[in-house]
Amino acid sequence: MTRTHRRAGIAALTLTGVVGALAAAPAATGAPEAPAPAGFLAPYYTELDLTGDAQVTADDLAVVADGLGLTSEDEAWMDVALADTDGDGTLTVADLAAVSQRMVYDDGPFELVEASVVDMQAAMNAGVTTSAEITQDYLDRIAAYDRTLVDTAPGGRPLASVISTSDVALDAARQADAVRAEQGMTSMLLGVPVAVKDNYNTVDMPTTGGCGCWDDNQTATDATMVEGLRADGAVILAKASLDEFAYGFASQFSAYQPAGESTLVASPYATDRTAGGSSGGTGAAIAANLAGIGFGTDTGGSIRVPSSYNQLVGVRPTVGLASRDGIIPLALSQDTGGPMTRTVTDAAVALDAVVGTDPADPVTSRQEGEVPASYTQYLDTGALDGARIGYVPSMLGNNATTLRLWAETRATLESLGATVVEVTPPTSYSPVLPNGFASVLSEGSGSTNEFRHDLEEYVANHLSPAVTARTIPEIVASGRFVTSRQGTYESRAAVTEATYEAWAGPSGTHTAVLAEGKTLVTAMLDDADLDALVYPSGNPYGTIGTNLRLSPNTGLPAVTVPMGQATEADGTIPGAGVNLELLGRDFAEGPLLGLAYALEQATHARTAPVLYGPLG
């Protein structure tokens, strides 16, 4: 089977005696069309490339050093003119220093907590640390923090964000270090430890779906998205906890526990609160700095809810951007996998590794010609300047924290040059959407009518022969599940093939709503000339109406980014985070990430959970 992963082209990097002051001021265009030339972390780390390898390396510095003293009157000037950063017509030591700052290189002190992918790569390139050291440090943090009661306040709980860790993660990290020593930085994910939700197949850890009934599900292959991560040199560190089979927002799981027992994932900001779900383990683990990058899945909010609760950036991609093959399904009409990270840059880098066509998931054929060379090209602090941002007032809700943060965020958007437009959605549309936009938001999840059908396909293609509970009735009979969900299991087992086809088949009612919903919302964007439609992903540790339904009920992409936290004066839940969600057109992840990046860089709204700081 041929799977095509989009990978940014990275040439070998040789670093010798360079002290690079790592600066972060990308200036890529945020226009809908991908900027050119394509590059890696473009253009900040690429635009001064003199050697044609789409990055600044020691080879470029050698070219500049050899040309010191040249002026614009010299014949050889055109070979080095790009390096004349101050535009004075003479190549000087100041220009050499400026070019050196465009290298991913930092020999200063390295702190793991809140480290971005760029921070990690810069430190590893400089020899300050290694992937093996970073991986061991994350394993140490998991051991010290994840199942330990750190929060001694009333109601405090352990995080319980990780179900398993890889026995071969350190081997993979050492291999990444060997690649770096021989070839340089071959990818922005080279040696970066990643935690994936425990519904992604991994050849080195069982995939339980959070259910004790599948503790023995050691699959023979990786999920396609995991293959992409490994191909880019990432270290698959851990499997994150989740709501059992991704059913809901509580993140309650029974994996590796006695029959009848289960555990809830806690928020690292307030462990008496939920981390959200169903990707709550990923949310808690990444927020608490137990891994470098995280991945979750989203059917009706399962990336965006825990991202909001845990002050993370979350990407729910266009359905068809990344293959779902090898991921335990909930409802394939709406399922999609995506990154959950501490920064927008990390999300863009992570997304680069997992997109691509896959015959095992035919919907990915839609992405042909829609994927840029790198999503990092869009990371522009000026992306909001001239952008038109729409919002629907009814989606703001009435929570005091959320309304305050929206007002502050709107002011920030406008201060950055955006025009914020109130949008009046259509109240009628078609027989399929009789109430227009409201009909799109009110369409339910496919999880009830699709789970049995889609799970059977996963069982046939991926489930380990060692697993005996291979049907929903057998799962219930095993007793190894979250027992409070028994009624849900039984109702989903009772869905007939005829009901499934009437719902999700080619002529199904749900299929029609999703198709027309995409058309309606795209027309809303087009008619108002909007770059994005925005709304809060939720309230402090809660949701808002049917906001989360908009992306899954249209298949359109959404990026959620922190707006800020609740205060005592709000009278809600002090310290709780609230995110802003940006929704765009099909395959517009790049422009959305650009807008989110500009907002993030202006506000730096994320805070780190104080309970889980550096180890002593």
N, C-alpha and C positions, 0 to 999 in steps of 0.2 A: 504494500500500500504506500502510495507516495503522498507525503504531507509537505506542504511548502510553508516554511516559517519565514517571515520577513525579519531580516537581521541587518542592523546598521553595519556598514563596512568599516572595520577598524584595522588599520595597519599596525605593524609591530611598533612598540614604543621602547626606545632605549633611553634611559635617564642616567646621566653621568654628571654628578657634581653641580646640579642646578638647584638653587633654592627658589622655589616658586611661591610667591604670595598668592594664595588662592583667593580670587575675587569672583563675585557672582553678580554680574550685571548683564544678562543676555539681552540682545536687541533684535530678536527675530521678529519678522512680521507676523501679526495674528490674523492675516487675511484668510478667507476660506480656502484659497488655493495654497498648496504647500510651497513654501519659499524655495528658491533655488540659489546656489547649488545645494543639493541635499547633503547633509552631514550629520555628525554625531555631536550631540549637545550644541547644535548650531544656533546662531553663528558665533557665540562668544568664544567657544573653544576651538573654532574652526576657521574663522574669517581671516586670521593672520597666517594661515598655512601657506608656506612658500614651496613645499616639496610635493604637493599633490596627493597627500594621503588622508585628507579630510580631518586632520587634527594637528595641533601644534606639539612638536616633540623637540628633543635635543638636536635633531637634524636641522630643524628650522632655525634654532638658535645658532648653529654653526654657520648657516648661510648668512645670518645677520652679522655675526661676529666677523666673518670674512669680508663683509661689505662695509664695515665701519669706516666712516670718513667719506663715503661716496656722496655725491650731490646730484641733484636733478639734472645737472648739465652733463653728467657722465654717461657714456654709452651703456654701461651695465646697470644703470638706474632702474630700468623696467623690471629687472630680475628681483629687486629688493624694495621697490616703491611701496608695496603693500605694508611693509614694516615701518614706514615713516609715520608712526602713530601720532606725532604732534604736528605733522604737516608743515614742518619748517624747511623741507627740501634738502635736509642733510641727515644721513643715518648716524645716530649717536648712541652712546651707552644708555641714554634714557630710553631710546627706542628698543634696545636689546632687553632692558628690564621690563618694558611694557609687554613685549612679545612673550617673555618668560612667564608672565602672570597668566597667560592664556593656556598654560599647561595644566593638566590635572595632576597636581603635584603639591604636596605640603609637608615639609619636614618639621613642622611645629608639633606641640603636644597633641595627642589624639585622645578624645573622650568618646567612649562607646555610646553613652546615653544621649539620645536624640541625634546621633550621627546619621547624616544622609548618605545616600549612595555615593555622591560626589566626595563627601568627607572621607568615606572608607577608601575609595579608589585613590584619592590624593595621598592618603597616608600610606597605603600599600605600595603605591608607585615610588614613594620616597624612602621606603624601607623602614618606616617608623613602626609599622605593624605588619602582620601577615593575615591571610585568610584563616590559617589554622588558629592563630591567636584570637581573632575575632570570633570564630566559630566556638572555640572553647569558652570564651567569655560569655557568649550567649547561652551555652549549655549550663554554665555555672549560674547564670541569672535564673534560668528556668528551675534549676535544682534548688536554689535559695528562696525563690519567691513564689513559684506557681502553686504549690500545694501547701504552703506555709501560711499560717494565720499572721499576717503582717499588721493588719488593721485591728487594733484591740478595742476600738470603740464598740458600743452596743450594736449588735447586729452584724459586726464585721465578719467577713468570710474569706477563705482563700480564693485566689483568682480562678483556679481550675480551667485555665485557658488552653492547656496543651494536653492532648490525649497520648501522644507518643513522640519520642525523639528518635532520630536515625542513628543506628549503630555504625554507619559508614560515613557520617557527615564529616568527621575529621579527615578520613581518607580522601574524600572529595575536595576538602579544603586544601590539603597538601598537594593534590594534583593541580588545583588552580594556582597554587604558589609556584609549582614547577613550570606551568605554562607561562606565567608572568615572567619568571626568570629567563626563560628561553625566547619568548616571543613578544614580551611586553603586555600591555593591557589590551587584550583581544576583544573585550566587550565591557560595557559599563556594569554588567552584572558579574563579571569574573570574580569568583571567590566570595560573593555576597550571600550570607545565609538567609534563606527564605522559609517562611512557615505557610503551608497551604491548608485550607480547610479539609477536614477529614472525610470529605466526599470526593476528593481528587485521588485517582489511583496513583500509587507509588510502588515501584518494584522493591523498595527497601524498607517499607513499613506497611502494615495492614491498613486497609481502608474500611473503617467500621460504619461510616455514616452516622456515628454517634450511638450506635445500637449494640448492646451486648450480644445480640443475636448474630452479629457479623464480626465478632472479635477475630475470627480466623480467616478473614477475607484478605489473604495475601495474593494480590493480583500478579499476573505474569508480565504485565506491561504497565507503563506509565500512562496517565491521561495525556492527551496531545499537548495541552498547555504546559504540563510538567516537562514533557520532552523539549519544548521550546526553551524553558528555563534552563534545563541542563545543557542544552546546546549552546547557550550563551555563557556557560560556565558558572551558573548559580549553584550554591550548595543547598540542597533540600534538607533543611534542618529538622523540621518538626511537622506534625499533623495537629492542627488546631481543633479545639472543641467546637461543637455546633449544636443547634437544636436538632434532636434526633430526626434523621432523614430530612432535615431542613424544613420541618413542618411549620415552625412559628418563630416568634420574636423573643422567646424566653431563654433560648440556648440551654436547654435541659437535656442531659445525655445519660445513657446507661452503659456505655462501653467500658469494658474491663471492671465491672462491678457485679456483685452477687445479684441473682434474680430478685426483682422487686425494688432494687435500690437505684437511685439516680442522683445526679449532681447538677447544680445550676452554676453557670459561669457568672463571675462577679465583675463589676466595673472597677478598674484600678483607681478611679477618682473617688468612688464611694462604694465600698465593697458590700454594703447592704442593699445596693441597687443592682439591677441587671445590666449586663454589658450589651443588651440588645441581641437581636438574632436575625436570621438564623446563624449568621457568621460571627457570633459573639466571641468565640474563642480567638479568631483572627483579630477582631477589634481590640480585645483586652490585651492580647499578647503584643501586638505592635505598639499600642499606646504605652504599655509598661516596658517597652524596649527589651522584649525577649527574643526578637528576631529583627533582621534588617528590613525586610519587605514581607508583606502578607498578601494572600489571595483568598477571596471568598466567592460565593455564588449568590445570585440575586434572581428570584422569581417574582416577588412582590414587594421587595424592600430589604432583602437580607444582606446586601452590602451597605446600603445607605443608612439603615437604622443604626447598626453598630458603629458605623463611621461617625454619625452624628453624636451618639452617646459617648464615644471615646475620642472625640476631637481629631478625627483623621480625615484624610482625603480619600474618597471612594469613587471608583469608576464603574458604572454599569454600562458596558459597551452596547453598541448596536447589536441586536440579535443577528449573528452571522459574521461578526468580526473575529471571534475566537471560537475554536472548535469545542464542543461539549463532550466529545467522545472520551470515555474513560472517567467521566464525572457521574456520580450517582444522581439520576434525574429526580426532579419533583414534578415539573410540567414543562415539556420541551417547547411548547408554544411560546414560553416566556423565559425559560432558563437562560442564564448567561453567566460566565465567570469573569472576574475582573480584580484589579489590584486594590488593596487597602494600605495606605502608607501615611507617613508622618509629613510628607511634603508633596507638592504637585510635581516637582522635578522627579521624585522617586516614582510617582505614579506613571509619568510619561516613559521613563526608562523601563519600568516593569511591563508596560503595555507593549512596548516595542518587541519584547521577547516572545509574546504569546499569540500574536495575530498570525493568520495564515490560512490558506485553504486546506481542507481535509476531506477526502472522499467519504470518510466515515461519518461526517456530519455535513450533508449536502447543502445545508443553508449557507455554509461558508463560501459557496461559489458566488454569492452576491457581492462579496468584497472585491472582486477583480477590478483593478484600476482605482480603487477607493482608498488604498492604504499608503500613507506617505513613507518616505525613506526612514524618517524618525519623527516620533511625536514631540521630541525635544525641540524641533525646529520652531514650534509655536510659542515657546516659553519667552514671553516678551513683557517686560514691565509696562510697556505702553499699549498693550493689546486692547485695553478698554477705551482708549482715546478714539472717539468717533464711533464706538459701538452703540448699537441700539438694543436695549435690554427691556423686555416686556415682563409684566406681572399681572396676575388676575387677583383683584382684591380679596375675593372670597377664599383664596388659598392661604391667606396670611393668618387666619385664625384669630383668637382673642387672648392668647397667653401673654402676660405682661412682659416676660423676658423676651419672647420671640418678637413681639411688636417693637420693643425697644431696640433689639439688635437689628431688626429689619430697617428701622428708621436710620440707625447709625450706618448700616451697610449701604443703604440707598445714597446717603450723603457722600460716602466714600466713593461709590461708583461714579456719581456725578462729578466729584472733585477730580477724578481720574479721566474725565472727558467723555464719559458715557451719557447717553440720553436715556432716561428711564421712562418707559411708556406704560401707562395703564391700558390694559387690553380688555375689551368686552368680548367674551367668547360667544359663538353662535348658540342660540337656545333651541334650534331645530336644525335638522340636517338631512336625514333620510329615514326610510323605514327601519334600517338597522340601528341608526342612532337618532331616535325620535326626539330626544332632548338635547341633541348636539353635543357640546363639550361635556355636559353633565352625564350623558350616556357613556362617554369614554371613561370618565372617572368612576362610574358606578359598576362597570363590568368587573365581575369577580375573578379571582385567581383560578388558574387551571389545575391547581393542586388536587382538588377533589376528583374531578373527572378524568384526569390524565395520569395520576400517580401509578395506578396498577398497571396500565398499559405500558408506560415508559419504563417502569421498574422491571417488568418482564423482559424487555429488550436488553437492559443492562445485565440482568441475571444470565441471559443466554450468551452474551458476548464477553462478559468480564468476570463474573463472580467466581471465586475460587471453588474448586470441587470439594474443598474441606468444609465448606459452609453447608449445614444441613437445612437451615431455615431459608428456603428458596422461594417461598410465596408469602403473601401477607398472612393468610391463616396459619402458616407454619411459624412465622415470626411471633404471632400472638400465642401459639401453643408452646413456644419455647419458654415463655415467661421472662425472657431477657430483653425487656424493652421498658420504656417509661410507661408504667402501668396506667397512669392517668389518661393516656392517649388511646386506650383500648377501643373506645367508641369511634374515634377517628379512623383507626386502622380498619375496623370492621365496616364502616361506611364506605371507605375507599375500596376495600376488597369487593364490595357488592356492586360496584359500577360495572355495567356490562359493556361489551365491545360495541354494541349498538349505541349506547349512551355516549361512549367515547367518540365514535364517528360523528354523531349528531352535534357534538360539541366542538371537537378539534380536527375533524376530518376536513378534506378539501372544501366541502360545502357546509361545514359546521357553523353554528351560530357564533361561537367564540372566534373562529377564524375570520368570519366576516367583520366582527366588531374590531378586531386588531387591525385588519387591512384598512377599513374605513377610518378608524381612529388615527392611523398614521397620516392618511390623506387630509383629514380635517385639521389636525394640529400643524402639519406642515404648511397648510394654507394659512393658518393663523400667523405663523412666522413670516410667510411670504407677503401676506397682505399688509402687515405692519412693518415690513422690511426689518425684521428683528434678527439679531445675531444669536439670541438665546431667550428662552422664557425661564424666569427664575421664581422660586418659592422656597419656603423653609422645608427642609427634609423632615423636621419634627419639632416638638417642644422639648423642654428639659425632661429627659427620660420618658418621653411619650411621643405619640404620633399626632398628626393633624389631619383629621377627616380622611379624605381619599387621595391626598397629595401623592403618596407613594405609588398609586396606581397609574399615574400618567405615563411614565416611561415603559413599564411592562405592557400596558394596554395599547401602546403604539409601536413598540419595538425600537423607539428612538433612544439615542444615548443620553446619559445623564452623568454629570460630575458633581459630587457634593464636597463642600469645602467649609472649614470652620468659620463661623461669624463671630463667636465670642462665648462668654459664659454668663450665667445668671448671677445676680448680686443679691445681697440681703434686702436691698430696697425694693427689688422686684416682688418679693413675697412669694417666690416659687421654690426652687431648690438651689440654694447658693452653690456656685461652682459648676453647675451642670452645663454642658456644652450644647450649642445649637448650631446646626449647619445650614448653609444656603445651597440649594440644588439648582444647577444650570442644565437645562434641557435644550437640545439642538436637533438639527436635521440628521437624517440617516448618514452615518459614517463621519459625523462632524466632531469626533472626539478631539482632534487637534485644535480647532478653534476654541472648543469649550475649555480644554486644558489651558490654552493661552489666556482666556478671560479669568479662569480660576487662579492662575499664577499671578496675574497682575493684582488681583484682589488680595491674595495671600501675602504678596510682597509689601503691599501697602499697610496691611493690618497686623500681620504676624499673630493671628488670633489664637493659634493653638498654644496650650500650656501642657507641660509634662506633669504626670501624676506624682505628687511629692512623696507618696508612700513608697515609691519604687525607684529611688535614686541609685547612684553608683554603689556597688558593693564595697563594704569596708575593707 
